[in-house]
Amino acid sequence: MARLLLRGFDIRKGYLNTAAQGQLIDDLRPILKAAPLFRPVTPSGKEMSVRMTSAGAVGWVTDRSGYRYQSRHPKGGAWPGIPEMILNIWRNLASTERDPDCCLINYYNEGARMGLHQDKDEADFSWPVLSISLGDDALFRIGNTTRGGKTESIWLNSGDVVLMGGPARLAFHGVDRIRHGTSKLLPKGGRINLTLRVAH
């Protein structure tokens, strides 16, 4: 495992080995069955290219009403609990004081991307955001705490974990593209990104 610090982003390359990645995918299967992936719409009405769902006490959603955390899936059911293995990654790297309220699950298929954005729908920015990459490689772009200016990019591979805290907590970041077929972890290809957040 290699550790990189890029603009305050704490990047743990190869944090999860192949067996651990496979176990995480197994842990996610019942979550995706109970709370199916959906394609969200931004408040402006634009459909996002990623599909998403959540686990935890609350899930992050977006629709015409805005960006927010809510206690139920858009189809009405409660979000499933966050698997213990995922919580242990948070406890090992982020905090033993408090577990996250939300594990946002984003699925990127070929052609999906995520524009530069800030994670700012949480009540307390002193808690970090933890990101886990599974599946195909993703070109991760890191910006500044304000829009504009120079950005830097790094390829994230399956098993990489990124901790966004401190000065990096409100930095703009996004995913420019997926290198489809670079991982055999998901039977149909694509990338799953898990982000753990303290929402309230």
Disulfide bonds with the S-S distance in Angstrom:
none
